[in-house]
Amino acid sequence: MSPRLLFFSNLFPTSLEPYRGLDNATILRALVPEFDIRVLSPRPVLPWTPRGFTGRAEDSAFRPRWVPAAYLPKIGGPVNHLLMAGSLRKAFEETLRSFRPDVILSSWIYPDSCAAIGLAGRRVPVVAIAQGSDVHQYLNMPGRRRVILKMLPRAAKVITRSGELGRILARVGFTVGSLDIVYNGVALDTYQPRDKAFARQDLGLAELGKIVLFVGNFYTIKNPMLLIRAVARLGVTLVMAGGGPLEGECRELAVTLGAKVIFKGRQAPGEIARLMNAADVLAIPSKNEGVPNVLLEAFASGLPVVASNVGGIPEVLDQEALGCLFPAGDEGALVAALEKQLAAPRDTAAIRRHGERFSWEATAAKYREILLGAMP
């Protein structure tokens, strides 16, 4: 009989939020040949938050169960993991009785993994995944930091999605021996080099000259407005795929500066792949990052990248052929880096070879080893 794995995280897709925690769903599907898997997804809610969730058809084998979880915005740092655990205790105990998991995989260390560790106790080993902001930002919040440093050492293993996340945890006293670095994977059949002229013609971008591509959320930490100011100075076209609270301000800034910006909205992976085929460079101007999936997807597509020198990005953007780094927030340096990269010859084959290192199959193999090793 296959070992039983319970996945516990708010980061799991629904039919209305198909990209929320998509990488987690992808990992679980890659683990199916060796594990019997169920999903228990806490969803922090406020009184006006919708409560009903419907899963995607491709995730039906996991029988996902979404459970509303109480939380306190802003002031709840010391207790939100307890509120989540209290909200999910009944569903968790039911799952332990009916499914009897051999190991729990929990993504997002606070409050999710801290709640899972508290609920599991010594009964089931927990493998926690640190994704990015749950380390970069939360360790700077005293209430959350205290909880993380109290609960996380009780995990059987901790997976970090970049080496930098592991180094941050080590600096605050977490035992390095229980950390494993596992980068996310890429769908290499979706993201691959294709003819740029055809892609541009197909997307209606044939007459635009040099194209800089941005893919991501319009959040302050992603710094999209810095990129708009930079391309306005260069006079090239910026294509932005994504959405979020800063989109309106970004549109206003583009008009004010006379920047050539095309807002494409949120796009499915296949459309992102086509945009990468059409672009000359991907720009990642973030103030902080782990190892963003879009970076690895660009490599798989043979597309060079200009990115902020933050987080785990320099761990994988480590060769001149792949693109270049610039100091985060430095507009002049971003302009210079884009100008240099747009003028440089592209070695598509070398970039693709680098991207092929990050397959989902390789990622899943590392997860299998860690999960099986955590089981009693």
VEXVEX-875869 format. One record per atom (N, C-alpha, C): x, y, z; residue in one letter. Coordinates in steps of 0.05 Angstrom, whole numbers, padded with zeros to 5 digits, always signed. Layout:
BEGIN
XYZa ...
//
This chain:
BEGIN
+00017-00024+00000m +00000+00000+00000m +00018+00025+00000m +00010+00045-00015s +00025+00070-00017s +00024+00085+00009s +00046+00098+00016p +00045+00116+00040p +00025+00138+00036p +00013+00147+00058r -00008+00167+00057r +00002+00194+00064r -00003+00214+00047l +00007+00241+00051l -00017+00260+00053l -00017+00276+00075l -00036+00297+00078l -00023+00324+00072l -00034+00339+00053f -00024+00366+00047f -00041+00386+00062f -00028+00404+00077f -00042+00423+00094f -00032+00451+00088f -00048+00467+00074s -00040+00494+00067s -00063+00510+00056s -00063+00536+00061n -00082+00554+00047n -00075+00558+00018n -00050+00551+00011l -00040+00555-00016l -00046+00531-00034l -00071+00529-00042f -00080+00507-00059f -00102+00518-00077f -00102+00512-00103p -00120+00525-00122p -00149+00516-00119p -00167+00534-00126t -00195+00529-00129t -00204+00536-00157t -00229+00531-00164s -00238+00538-00191s -00238+00568-00195s -00242+00584-00173l -00242+00613-00175l -00215+00625-00173l -00197+00611-00160e -00169+00620-00157e -00150+00598-00167e -00150+00593-00194p -00135+00570-00205p -00105+00572-00202p -00094+00596-00197y -00065+00599-00195y -00055+00602-00166y -00073+00601-00147r -00065+00603-00119r -00053+00576-00111r -00027+00577-00104g -00013+00553-00096g -00011+00532-00118g -00011+00541-00143l -00010+00523-00166l +00015+00505-00165l +00037+00516-00156d +00061+00500-00154d +00058+00477-00134d +00043+00481-00113n +00038+00459-00094n +00021+00437-00106n +00000+00445-00121a -00016+00425-00135a +00000+00409-00155a +00019+00423-00168t +00036+00410-00188t +00054+00389-00175t +00065+00396-00152i +00082+00378-00137i +00066+00353-00129i +00042+00358-00119l +00026+00335-00110l +00020+00316-00132l +00013+00327-00156r +00007+00309-00179r +00032+00293-00186r +00056+00305-00184a +00080+00291-00190a +00086+00269-00170a +00075+00272-00145l +00079+00252-00124l +00059+00229-00125l +00038+00232-00141v +00017+00212-00141v +00026+00183-00145v +00046+00178-00163p +00053+00150-00166p +00063+00136-00141p +00073+00151-00121e +00084+00138-00097e +00067+00143-00072e +00049+00162-00073f +00034+00170-00048f +00004+00170-00053f -00011+00162-00033d -00040+00167-00032d -00043+00194-00018d -00056+00213-00032i -00055+00241-00023i -00083+00252-00017i -00085+00267+00004r -00109+00283+00010r -00100+00312+00016r -00119+00330+00013v -00114+00359+00017v -00133+00370+00038v -00122+00383+00058l -00138+00398+00077l -00128+00427+00076l -00145+00445+00067s -00137+00472+00061s -00151+00492+00079s -00137+00503+00100p -00149+00524+00116p -00151+00550+00100p -00173+00564+00102r -00176+00590+00088r -00183+00611+00109r -00164+00628+00116p -00170+00650+00135p -00193+00667+00124p -00212+00673+00142v -00236+00688+00133v -00243+00710+00152v -00256+00730+00142l -00269+00751+00158l -00299+00748+00154l -00315+00761+00169p -00344+00757+00167p -00355+00761+00138p -00343+00778+00122w -00353+00784+00096w -00339+00767+00074w -00321+00749+00082t -00306+00733+00062t -00324+00710+00052t -00324+00705+00026p -00339+00681+00016p -00329+00656+00029p -00348+00637+00035r -00340+00613+00049r -00340+00588+00031r -00353+00589+00008g -00355+00565-00008g -00332+00563-00028g -00321+00539-00031f -00299+00534-00050f -00305+00510-00066f -00297+00511-00092t -00300+00489-00110t -00273+00482-00122t -00266+00457-00122g -00240+00449-00132g -00239+00447-00162g -00214+00446-00173r -00210+00442-00201r -00213+00412-00207r -00222+00405-00231a -00226+00377-00238a -00200+00361-00236a -00177+00373-00243e -00152+00359-00243e -00142+00352-00215e -00154+00365-00194d -00146+00360-00167d -00165+00342-00152d -00185+00331-00166s -00206+00317-00152s -00196+00292-00138s -00175+00280-00148a -00164+00255-00135a -00155+00260-00107a -00148+00286-00100f -00139+00292-00074f -00161+00297-00054f -00186+00297-00064r -00210+00303-00047r -00205+00327-00029r -00198+00350-00041p -00192+00373-00024p -00216+00382-00007p -00209+00390+00017r -00229+00400+00036r -00220+00427+00046r -00236+00448+00041w -00230+00475+00050w -00245+00481+00076w -00231+00491+00095v -00243+00497+00121v -00238+00526+00129v -00259+00541+00135p -00254+00569+00143p -00238+00570+00169p -00219+00588+00170a -00201+00591+00193a -00202+00619+00204a -00208+00622+00229a -00209+00649+00242a -00181+00661+00243a -00179+00687+00239y -00153+00701+00243y -00158+00730+00249y -00138+00743+00261l -00139+00771+00267l -00119+00786+00250l -00128+00803+00232p -00110+00819+00215p -00093+00837+00232p -00068+00840+00224k -00048+00859+00235k -00040+00852+00264k -00059+00850+00282i -00052+00846+00311i -00051+00816+00319i -00056+00798+00300g -00059+00770+00308g -00034+00754+00306g -00010+00767+00302g +00015+00753+00299g +00020+00731+00320g +00016+00737+00346p +00023+00717+00366p +00003+00694+00367p -00021+00697+00356v -00042+00677+00361v -00056+00665+00336v -00049+00675+00312n -00064+00666+00288n -00060+00636+00283n -00037+00625+00290h -00033+00597+00286h -00051+00581+00305h -00056+00592+00329l -00075+00579+00348l -00103+00581+00338l -00111+00604+00327l -00138+00607+00316l -00142+00588+00293l -00122+00585+00276m -00124+00567+00253m -00127+00538+00263m -00110+00531+00282a -00111+00503+00293a -00138+00498+00306a -00149+00517+00321g -00175+00513+00333g -00197+00510+00313g -00196+00526+00291s -00216+00524+00270s -00215+00497+00256s -00191+00486+00253l -00188+00461+00237l -00186+00436+00254l -00188+00438+00280r -00183+00415+00297r -00203+00392+00290r -00228+00398+00288k -00248+00377+00282k -00242+00364+00255k -00238+00380+00234a -00232+00368+00208a -00206+00353+00208a -00186+00363+00222f -00160+00349+00224f -00163+00322+00237f -00177+00321+00260e -00180+00296+00274e -00196+00276+00258e -00216+00286+00244e -00231+00268+00226e -00213+00256+00204e -00196+00273+00194t -00177+00263+00173t -00158+00243+00184t -00148+00248+00208l -00130+00228+00220l -00143+00201+00225l -00169+00202+00232r -00183+00176+00237r -00189+00162+00211r -00198+00177+00190s -00208+00164+00166s -00185+00158+00146s -00166+00176+00145f -00145+00174+00124f -00119+00163+00136f -00113+00169+00161r -00089+00160+00175r -00064+00166+00160r -00057+00192+00157p -00033+00199+00141p -00007+00189+00155p +00012+00182+00138d +00039+00175+00148d +00057+00199+00151d +00051+00220+00136v +00067+00245+00137v +00049+00268+00128v +00055+00292+00138i +00040+00316+00131i +00060+00335+00117i +00052+00346+00094l +00067+00366+00080l +00052+00392+00082l +00064+00413+00093s +00051+00438+00098s +00067+00461+00086s +00053+00477+00069s +00066+00499+00056s +00058+00525+00068s +00077+00544+00072w +00073+00570+00085w +00076+00567+00115w +00100+00575+00125i +00107+00567+00153i +00090+00580+00174i +00080+00604+00169y +00062+00617+00189y +00038+00629+00175y +00014+00623+00185p +00008+00606+00208p +00004+00576+00201p +00004+00570+00175d -00004+00543+00166d +00013+00520+00179d +00039+00521+00174s +00056+00499+00184s +00057+00499+00214s +00057+00523+00226c +00057+00524+00256c +00031+00511+00266c +00009+00516+00253a -00016+00504+00261a -00015+00474+00257a -00005+00465+00234a -00004+00436+00229a +00014+00422+00249a +00037+00434+00256i +00055+00422+00275i +00041+00419+00302i +00026+00440+00310g +00012+00439+00336g -00010+00418+00336g -00025+00416+00314l -00046+00396+00312l -00035+00368+00311l -00014+00363+00297a -00003+00336+00294a +00011+00326+00319a +00023+00344+00334g +00038+00336+00358g +00059+00315+00351g +00060+00294+00366r +00080+00273+00360r +00067+00250+00344r +00042+00254+00335r +00028+00232+00322r +00037+00228+00293r +00041+00250+00279v +00048+00249+00250v +00070+00268+00245v +00092+00260+00231p +00113+00279+00225p +00104+00300+00204p +00113+00325+00208v +00106+00346+00190v +00131+00356+00175v +00129+00358+00149v +00149+00370+00132v +00138+00398+00124v +00152+00419+00132a +00143+00446+00126a +00158+00458+00103a +00143+00473+00086i +00156+00487+00063i +00156+00517+00069i +00180+00529+00068a +00183+00558+00070a +00184+00569+00042a +00166+00587+00035q +00163+00595+00007q +00178+00621+00000q +00178+00641+00018g +00191+00666+00012g +00184+00687+00032g +00161+00701+00028s +00153+00723+00046s +00148+00712+00074s +00141+00687+00077d +00137+00676+00104d +00163+00675+00120d +00186+00678+00106v +00212+00680+00120v +00222+00709+00118v +00223+00720+00094h +00234+00747+00090h +00219+00768+00107h +00193+00767+00107q +00178+00788+00122q +00171+00780+00150q +00162+00755+00154y +00151+00747+00180y +00172+00746+00202y +00197+00740+00195l +00217+00739+00216l +00224+00767+00226l +00215+00788+00212n +00218+00815+00221n +00195+00825+00237n +00175+00808+00242m +00152+00815+00258m +00154+00800+00284m +00159+00814+00306p +00165+00800+00331p +00146+00778+00340p +00119+00783+00337g +00100+00763+00345g +00102+00738+00329g +00103+00741+00303r +00105+00717+00285r +00132+00704+00288r +00153+00720+00291r +00180+00708+00294r +00181+00690+00318r +00170+00698+00341r +00171+00682+00365r +00157+00655+00360r +00134+00656+00347v +00119+00631+00342v +00135+00613+00323v +00145+00625+00301i +00160+00609+00282i +00184+00595+00295i +00199+00610+00311l +00223+00598+00323l +00216+00578+00345l +00192+00580+00356k +00183+00560+00375k +00172+00535+00362k +00157+00538+00340m +00143+00515+00328m +00159+00501+00307m +00173+00516+00291l +00186+00503+00267l +00207+00482+00274l +00222+00485+00296p +00241+00463+00303p +00227+00436+00309p +00201+00436+00313r +00186+00411+00318r +00180+00397+00292r +00184+00409+00269a +00180+00396+00243a +00201+00375+00239a +00193+00353+00225a +00212+00332+00219a +00233+00342+00199a +00224+00359+00180k +00242+00371+00160k +00230+00398+00152k +00247+00416+00142v +00238+00441+00131v +00250+00444+00103v +00233+00448+00083i +00242+00452+00056i +00241+00482+00050i +00263+00493+00040t +00264+00521+00031t +00266+00521+00001t +00252+00540-00011r +00252+00541-00040r +00274+00558-00052r +00293+00566-00034s +00318+00578-00043s +00339+00574-00022s +00364+00576-00029g +00385+00574-00009g +00385+00597+00010g +00378+00621-00001e +00377+00645+00016e +00357+00642+00039e +00334+00630+00034l +00315+00626+00055l +00326+00608+00077l +00341+00588+00069g +00354+00571+00088g +00375+00586+00105g +00390+00603+00092r +00411+00619+00106r +00398+00638+00126r +00375+00650+00118i +00361+00668+00137i +00352+00652+00162i +00340+00629+00158l +00331+00613+00180l +00355+00604+00198l +00377+00598+00185a +00401+00590+00200a +00412+00613+00217a +00410+00637+00206r +00421+00660+00220r +00405+00666+00246r +00379+00658+00246v +00363+00663+00270v +00363+00639+00288v +00379+00619+00283g +00383+00597+00301g +00371+00571+00293g +00359+00569+00270f +00347+00544+00262f +00369+00524+00254f +00365+00499+00261t +00385+00478+00257t +00388+00472+00227t +00412+00477+00216v +00416+00474+00187v +00412+00446+00178v +00418+00426+00195g +00416+00398+00187g +00387+00389+00180g +00368+00404+00189s +00340+00396+00183s +00328+00412+00160s +00345+00427+00146l +00336+00443+00123l +00344+00429+00097l +00326+00429+00078d +00332+00419+00051d +00324+00440+00031d +00341+00447+00012i +00335+00467-00009i +00325+00452-00033i +00300+00459-00041v +00288+00446-00065v +00276+00468-00081v +00287+00474-00105y +00275+00494-00122y +00250+00482-00135y +00232+00500-00142n +00208+00492-00157n +00216+00482-00184n +00197+00469-00197g +00202+00460-00224g +00188+00477-00246g +00193+00469-00270v +00181+00482-00293v +00169+00461-00312v +00146+00468-00324a +00134+00450-00344a +00150+00454-00370a +00170+00438-00375l +00188+00442-00397l +00175+00439-00424l +00152+00424-00425d +00138+00422-00450d +00122+00447-00457d +00114+00462-00436t +00099+00487-00440t +00118+00510-00446t +00139+00512-00429y +00158+00533-00432y +00183+00522-00447y +00185+00531-00472q +00207+00522-00489q +00211+00543-00511q +00235+00544-00522p +00241+00563-00544p +00223+00558-00568p +00213+00579-00580r +00198+00578-00605r +00205+00602-00622r +00197+00602-00646d +00204+00623-00665d +00192+00650-00655d +00209+00670-00651k +00201+00696-00640k +00183+00711-00660k +00190+00710-00685a +00174+00725-00705a +00146+00714-00707a +00144+00688-00706f +00117+00675-00707f +00101+00683-00682f +00114+00681-00659a +00100+00688-00634a +00090+00716-00634a +00106+00735-00644r +00098+00763-00645r +00075+00767-00665r +00077+00754-00687q +00055+00756-00707q +00029+00745-00695q +00031+00723-00681d +00008+00709-00670d -00005+00726-00648d +00011+00742-00633l +00001+00758-00611l -00005+00787-00619l -00001+00793-00644g -00005+00821-00653g +00016+00840-00644g +00041+00831-00640l +00062+00847-00630l +00085+00850-00650l +00079+00845-00675a +00100+00843-00695a +00115+00869-00700a +00102+00891-00696e +00114+00917-00704e +00125+00933-00681e +00131+00921-00659l +00137+00936-00634l +00166+00940-00629l +00184+00928-00643g +00213+00931-00637g +00220+00915-00612g +00238+00926-00596k +00247+00911-00572k +00224+00910-00551k +00221+00886-00540i +00199+00882-00520i +00211+00872-00494i +00205+00886-00472v +00211+00878-00445v +00186+00866-00433v +00188+00843-00420l +00165+00829-00409l +00166+00829-00378l +00143+00835-00366f +00139+00833-00337f +00116+00813-00332f +00121+00794-00315v +00100+00774-00308v +00099+00773-00277v +00076+00781-00266g +00074+00780-00237g +00051+00796-00226g +00049+00797-00200n +00028+00813-00187n +00036+00842-00185n +00017+00860-00187f +00022+00888-00184f +00021+00895-00154f +00042+00887-00140y +00045+00892-00112y +00070+00909-00108y +00070+00923-00085t +00093+00941-00079t +00119+00925-00079t +00119+00901-00068i +00144+00885-00066i +00154+00877-00094i +00136+00876-00114k +00144+00868-00141k +00155+00893-00156k +00150+00917-00146n +00161+00941-00157n +00156+00946-00187n +00131+00943-00196p +00126+00946-00225p +00130+00975-00234p +00126+00995-00217m +00128+01022-00225m +00157+01030-00231m +00176+01018-00217l +00204+01023-00224l +00210+01014-00253l +00198+00992-00261l +00203+00982-00288l +00190+01001-00309l +00166+01011-00303i +00153+01030-00321i +00170+01055-00325i +00181+01065-00303r +00199+01088-00306r +00223+01082-00322r +00234+01058-00319a +00258+01051-00334a +00253+01048-00364a +00231+01035-00372v +00226+01032-00400v +00218+01058-00413v +00206+01076-00398a +00200+01103-00408a +00225+01117-00417a +00247+01113-00401r +00272+01126-00408r +00285+01113-00432r +00280+01087-00436l +00293+01072-00458l +00277+01075-00484l +00251+01080-00482g +00234+01082-00506g +00227+01055-00518g +00230+01033-00503v +00222+01007-00514v +00194+01000-00504v +00183+00978-00514t +00156+00970-00506t +00158+00951-00482t +00140+00956-00463l +00137+00938-00440l +00110+00924-00441l +00111+00898-00440v +00087+00882-00438v +00084+00871-00410v +00062+00877-00397m +00058+00869-00369m +00035+00849-00367m +00041+00825-00357a +00021+00805-00353a +00018+00800-00324a -00006+00806-00313g -00011+00803-00285g -00033+00823-00276g -00037+00825-00251g -00057+00843-00240g -00052+00847-00210g -00067+00865-00198g -00064+00870-00170g -00071+00898-00163g -00068+00905-00137p -00077+00931-00128p -00063+00956-00140p -00039+00952-00150l -00024+00975-00161l -00029+00979-00191l -00046+00962-00203e -00049+00964-00232e -00059+00991-00241e -00078+01003-00226g -00088+01029-00234g -00066+01050-00233g -00050+01050-00212e -00028+01069-00211e -00008+01065-00233e -00003+01039-00240c +00016+01033-00261c +00005+01044-00288c -00020+01041-00293r -00032+01052-00318r -00029+01082-00318r -00035+01095-00296e -00033+01124-00295e -00004+01134-00299e +00015+01120-00287l +00043+01127-00290l +00052+01124-00319l +00043+01102-00332a +00051+01098-00360a +00041+01121-00378a +00016+01130-00373v +00005+01152-00388v +00020+01178-00383v +00026+01183-00357t +00040+01207-00349t +00068+01209-00362t +00082+01187-00363l +00109+01186-00374l +00110+01182-00404l +00087+01176-00416g +00087+01170-00444g +00101+01143-00450g +00101+01125-00431a +00114+01100-00435a +00097+01081-00452a +00110+01065-00468k +00096+01046-00485k +00092+01020-00469k +00068+01018-00457v +00063+00995-00440v +00037+00982-00449v +00038+00956-00452i +00014+00940-00459i +00007+00923-00435i -00017+00927-00424f -00026+00912-00401f -00043+00888-00411f -00033+00864-00406k -00046+00840-00416k -00064+00827-00395k -00064+00836-00370g -00079+00822-00349g -00067+00795-00342g -00081+00781-00325r -00072+00755-00317r -00075+00735-00340r -00055+00718-00343q -00055+00700-00366q -00050+00671-00357q -00061+00652-00371a -00055+00624-00366a -00027+00617-00374a -00016+00595-00363p +00012+00588-00369p +00019+00587-00399p +00001+00576-00415g +00006+00575-00444g +00009+00602-00457g -00006+00622-00448e -00004+00649-00458e +00021+00662-00448e +00029+00657-00423i +00054+00668-00413i +00077+00656-00429i +00076+00631-00436a +00097+00619-00452a +00099+00633-00479a +00076+00639-00492r +00077+00653-00518r +00089+00681-00515r +00082+00695-00493l +00093+00721-00489l +00124+00720-00485l +00133+00699-00472m +00162+00695-00468m +00175+00690-00495m +00162+00676-00512n +00173+00671-00539n +00175+00696-00555n +00157+00715-00550a +00156+00740-00565a +00174+00762-00554a +00183+00759-00529a +00198+00781-00516a +00228+00779-00522a +00241+00801-00516d +00270+00802-00518d +00284+00797-00491d +00270+00804-00469v +00281+00801-00442v +00258+00801-00422v +00261+00785-00401l +00243+00786-00379l +00255+00804-00357l +00239+00821-00345a +00249+00838-00323a +00235+00831-00297a +00251+00828-00276i +00241+00822-00249i +00252+00844-00231i +00237+00866-00227p +00247+00888-00211p +00241+00887-00181p +00235+00863-00171s +00225+00860-00144s +00244+00871-00122s +00232+00880-00100k +00247+00889-00077k +00257+00865-00061k +00243+00842-00063n +00251+00818-00050n +00238+00794-00065n +00251+00771-00064e +00241+00747-00077e +00253+00723-00064e +00242+00700-00069g +00255+00674-00065g +00269+00667-00091g +00260+00646-00103v +00268+00640-00131v +00241+00639-00147v +00233+00661-00159p +00207+00662-00172p +00205+00643-00195p +00182+00629-00197n +00178+00610-00219n +00182+00623-00246n +00173+00648-00249v +00175+00661-00275v +00204+00663-00284v +00223+00665-00266l +00251+00665-00273l +00259+00638-00286l +00251+00616-00274l +00257+00590-00284l +00243+00585-00311l +00218+00595-00313e +00203+00592-00337e +00216+00607-00361e +00227+00630-00355a +00242+00645-00375a +00266+00629-00385a +00281+00618-00366f +00304+00601-00374f +00295+00578-00392f +00274+00565-00384a +00264+00542-00400a +00256+00551-00428a +00247+00576-00430s +00238+00588-00456s +00262+00599-00472s +00286+00598-00461g +00309+00609-00475g +00310+00639-00474g +00296+00652-00455l +00294+00681-00453l +00312+00692-00432l +00330+00711-00438p +00347+00723-00417p +00331+00740-00398p +00343+00745-00375v +00329+00758-00353v +00346+00780-00341v +00334+00803-00336v +00346+00824-00319v +00330+00825-00293v +00344+00821-00271a +00330+00818-00245a +00345+00832-00223a +00330+00840-00202s +00341+00850-00178s +00359+00829-00165s +00381+00839-00153n +00400+00821-00140n +00390+00816-00111n +00369+00801-00108v +00357+00797-00082v +00350+00767-00079v +00346+00759-00053g +00337+00733-00047g +00352+00711-00060g +00338+00691-00072g +00351+00668-00084g +00356+00672-00114g +00350+00696-00125i +00354+00700-00154i +00383+00695-00163i +00403+00707-00149p +00430+00702-00158p +00440+00673-00156p +00425+00656-00141e +00432+00628-00139e +00429+00614-00166e +00409+00623-00182v +00403+00610-00207v +00410+00628-00232v +00409+00654-00228l +00418+00672-00250l +00448+00677-00245l +00464+00657-00251d +00492+00656-00243d +00511+00655-00266d +00502+00660-00290q +00519+00659-00314q +00513+00683-00332q +00533+00693-00345e +00529+00717-00362e +00509+00712-00384e +00509+00687-00395a +00491+00681-00417a +00461+00683-00409a +00456+00681-00383l +00428+00680-00373l +00416+00708-00370l +00432+00729-00369g +00422+00756-00365g +00440+00770-00345g +00428+00789-00330c +00444+00804-00311c +00427+00814-00288c +00442+00820-00266l +00430+00829-00241l +00434+00859-00238l +00417+00872-00222f +00421+00900-00216f +00413+00905-00187f +00423+00925-00173p +00416+00930-00145p +00386+00937-00143p +00372+00924-00125a +00343+00928-00123a +00337+00958-00117a +00317+00968-00132g +00308+00995-00128g +00324+01017-00143g +00345+01009-00156d +00363+01029-00169d +00353+01032-00198d +00339+01054-00203e +00327+01058-00230e +00349+01061-00251e +00369+01076-00245g +00391+01080-00265g +00404+01053-00272g +00409+01037-00251a +00422+01011-00256a +00404+00992-00272a +00377+00994-00267l +00359+00978-00283l +00359+00987-00312l +00359+01013-00317v +00360+01023-00344v +00385+01013-00358v +00408+01014-00344a +00433+01006-00356a +00433+00976-00362a +00422+00960-00343a +00421+00931-00346a +00403+00923-00370a +00380+00936-00372l +00362+00930-00395l +00375+00938-00421l +00388+00961-00421e +00401+00970-00446e +00423+00951-00455e +00438+00942-00435k +00460+00923-00441k +00449+00896-00451k +00428+00886-00438q +00417+00860-00446q +00403+00861-00473q +00389+00883-00478l +00375+00885-00504l +00394+00887-00527l +00418+00896-00522a +00439+00898-00543a +00456+00873-00546a +00455+00856-00526a +00472+00832-00526a +00461+00810-00543a +00478+00794-00556p +00468+00771-00571p +00457+00750-00551p +00437+00736-00560r +00424+00716-00542r +00433+00688-00549r +00441+00673-00528d +00448+00645-00532d +00424+00628-00522d +00404+00626-00539t +00379+00612-00532t +00384+00584-00522t +00401+00569-00536a +00406+00541-00529a +00419+00539-00501a +00437+00556-00495a +00450+00555-00468a +00431+00561-00446a +00413+00581-00451i +00393+00588-00431i +00374+00564-00427i +00365+00552-00448r +00347+00529-00447r +00360+00506-00431r +00386+00501-00437r +00399+00479-00423r +00399+00484-00393r +00404+00509-00385h +00403+00516-00357h +00375+00511-00346h +00354+00519-00361g +00327+00516-00352g +00319+00487-00348g +00331+00469-00364e +00324+00441-00363e +00332+00428-00336e +00349+00441-00321r +00356+00431-00294r +00333+00432-00275r +00312+00448-00281f +00291+00453-00262f +00265+00440-00271f +00266+00415-00277s +00241+00401-00285s +00225+00393-00260s +00199+00390-00264w +00182+00382-00241w +00189+00353-00233w +00198+00337-00252e +00206+00309-00245e +00229+00309-00225e +00249+00327-00230a +00272+00328-00211a +00263+00339-00184a +00245+00359-00184t +00235+00370-00159t +00220+00349-00144t +00202+00334-00157a +00186+00314-00144a +00204+00292-00132a +00225+00284-00146a +00243+00264-00136a +00256+00272-00109a +00262+00298-00106k +00274+00308-00081k +00252+00308-00059k +00228+00315-00066y +00206+00314-00047y +00201+00286-00037y +00201+00267-00055r +00197+00239-00048r +00217+00230-00027r +00242+00236-00032e +00264+00228-00015e +00260+00240+00013e +00253+00266+00014i +00250+00280+00040i +00226+00269+00055i +00204+00266+00041l +00179+00256+00055l +00182+00228+00065l +00194+00210+00049l +00198+00183+00058l +00217+00182+00081l +00238+00199+00080g +00257+00200+00102g +00246+00210+00128g +00225+00227+00126a +00212+00238+00150a +00193+00218+00164a +00185+00198+00149m +00166+00179+00160m +00179+00160+00180m +00165+00153+00202p +00177+00135+00222p +00182+00107+00211p 
//
